[in-house]
Amino acid sequence: MATADAGPIAHLPDWVNLEITHITLALLVFGLYLCTVNQLSYYLREKLLLSSSLVSFGVGIAAGPIGLDWISPWQWTSFDDSARHNLTFQITRLVIGIQVMFAGIDLPAAYLRREALSLFMLLIPVMTVAWFVSAGFILLFIPSLSFLEALCIAACVTPTDPILANAIVKGRYAEKHVPKSVRDIISAESGANDGLGYPFLFLPIYLMERPASGDISDSLRHWVVTTWLYQIFLACAIGAIIGFVARKTLKEAHRRQLIDHESFLAYGIGLAFLTLGVVGVLGSDDVLACFIAGNSLTWSDHYRIETEDEPFQDVIDSLLNTSVFIYLGSIMPWSELNNTYLTPWRLFLLAACILAFRRFPFLLAIYKWIPALPSMKQGIFAGWFGPIGVSAVYYAILALHNLPEDRIVLRTVIVPVVLLMAMCSTIVHGITIPLTRAAPVAMTHTRTTLSAASQHLSTTALWTYFRAPVIRVSPTVTRTAFVFTNHASASSAQNNSRATSRRSSSETPQSNTTSAQEPAAGDITVVAETAEELVDEGNSTRVQVWGTATGERRPDSGAEMQKVEEAAEDAEKNSLSTGSRVEFALPPMHT
């Protein structure tokens, strides 16, 4: 294996035998990421709400040829473009195959049958409109392409990415704020439309291969037989059969205690490898087959229920996510984004238009015909979060392998354009949730501060995410605390106990020193704070009361309780955190 340029190490003593290879440096980067950045993973994902894909992509860019040059697929493949593209294709194929297998496994029993209408609307009308809209913008910003060539690139960015979608629908924030029906339909769509990208990709390719004097009906016939029958329907049939056989044999082996726990958990990965191998040998759509096989495996919900509390799949998800996005960051073809056919400012405008208009407006217009998206809010969420990522790169390389040699312009621009789309989508969708969460916090803080300054209010509602709650108590009032958050009955007592313990150990009653900033007697002054510890997946909203000081009392059942509950509801609406703690001062009870 070639050794990297010695550089400064040439002056080291002879007995220092360093072997700095490109693969060794790549392993160093991956190891440093896993051992350092992952130590901040909870803070990044649950506090800052940043996706690991975004961080990994940035690390890949920094460690790639434009940065440290420690990860260089160009050097791995001896600067052979064909070998580098083949390496990228096999990496993305493997990662997508495993991810769509997991997506199929995570869906509830018989999900594809129960949500057939929703999936049909997302996979046929939405994908078709997204395909043509993307092609229109590509023609607008890259005028050197023909309409068929624009359709070919558009087919690469039409499917939603299962890896980025997985990052959106998993995690504490998603479980708290995104209904399970929406999470399931996004996962199902990203898994299914990755395989259904074949018809959109190969139709323009077959039409481009048609001789100038050839009959278009021959190309359409070839497209129907080869793509729809052989690649789509055959892949679905093989995937369903593999999943069915696996479900029956695995359930029996589990019942007879023939399989140990570790092998049972890893069965999904093995099934992904098997499906990729079998369907790949036949030259059919192995990605779609993996998704169908995964859902067929859990059609009765046995495997999903047995493994849903195990972190094994999440660990594999994290490793695959990290690895593939570091790799994609390292292969960004920066020098190819500014050439005879491409202009950087046009490309970034193209990315903005595609991300904004490729599917969002149309899905918002038809969400009422999608049963899995019963409200406009859910339609907005599903319409916006249609990320472009690893699957787009996979289709770009697949197209490159099948394009006619005389399509010089398309062969030159397809990979750089698609990689830029993937990068922009990773960034935009990676920061969407942090921005939407931070905006109401900043607006509420600004509005409250201005209101207090103009009206000389006695207290200010603080919406500061990283600070501890502020309690203001006057000598003439009694302090009481309310928690307003989503709680399940089974866990409310536990959360209540944890909160009470935290308060009793860290808070003491305020002194009775009168202050101009303290609430006057007779007022009910509310101070709201986010409380990340108060988390649960329950569906019922309740107000809980707990106390820490002597002499305190509950609000009466009339105006006091109504005012407190209104303040709590306002806090919940304005906060995108996992909960809101509302603390208020009550006037003393008159006897």
Secondary structure, DSSP 8 states (H G I E B T S, - for coil): --B---GGGGGS-TT-----BHHHHHHHHHHHHHHHGGGGHHIIIIIS---HHHHHHHHHHHHSTTTT-SS-HHHHTTT-HHHHHHHHHHHHHHHHHHHHHHHHHHS-TTHHHHTHHHHHHIIIIIHHHHHHHHHHHHHHH-TTS-HHHHHHHHHHHSS--HHHHHHHHSSHHHHHHS-HHHHHHHHHHHHHHHHTHHHHHHHHHHHHHS-TTS-HHHHHHHIIIIIIIIIIIHHHHHHHHHHHHHHHHHHHHHHTT-S-HHHHHTHHHHHHHHHHHHHHHHTS-HHHHHHHHHHHHTTTSHHHHHHTT-SHHHHHHHHHHHHHHHHHHHT--GGGGSSSS--HHHHHHHHHHHHHHSSHHHHHHHGGG-TT--SHHHHHHHHH-----HHHHHHHHHHHHHS-TT-HHHHHHHHHHHHHHHHHHHHHHHHHHHHHHHHHHHHHHHHHHHHHHHHT-S------TTS-------TTSEEEEEEEEE--HHHHHHHHHHHHHHHHHH---------TTS--TT--EEEEEE-TT-----S-EEEEEE--STT-----TTHHHHHHHHHHHHHHHH--SS-EEEEEEE-----
